[in-house]
Amino acid sequence: MLRSILITTSFVFMVGCSSHQAQELGLGGGQVNGYAQNMTNAQLCSIYLKERTSNQTRAAIASEWSRRKLSRAYCKEKANEWYLTKFAKWLTLQESEKK
């Protein structure tokens, strides 16, 4: 019983926070290993803004940042978006693709 309550509480906690808040709690992940072309926008943002480390050079990261036309404002907006909001957007996208 206690275990299910703890799991539920953890789930609610994670859904009710943003990726920036999760990173502040140490849940954001470590080093990103892989080519800059294969990274997600969130990974590029966190590396470019020096929040995470990578095995790629700054030039490769900056080149991909420019190619995708990312900005600091975009990165801050995405980092502060709640996980629940991201899930809702994904869910509505899945529903619209079915129609």
Buried (B, 14 or more C-beta within 10 A) or exposed (E): EEEEEEEEEEEEEBEEBBBBBBBEEEEBEEEBEEEBEEBEBBBBBBBBEEEBEBEBEEEBBBBBBEEBEBEEEEBEEBBEBBBBEBEEEEEEEEEEEEE
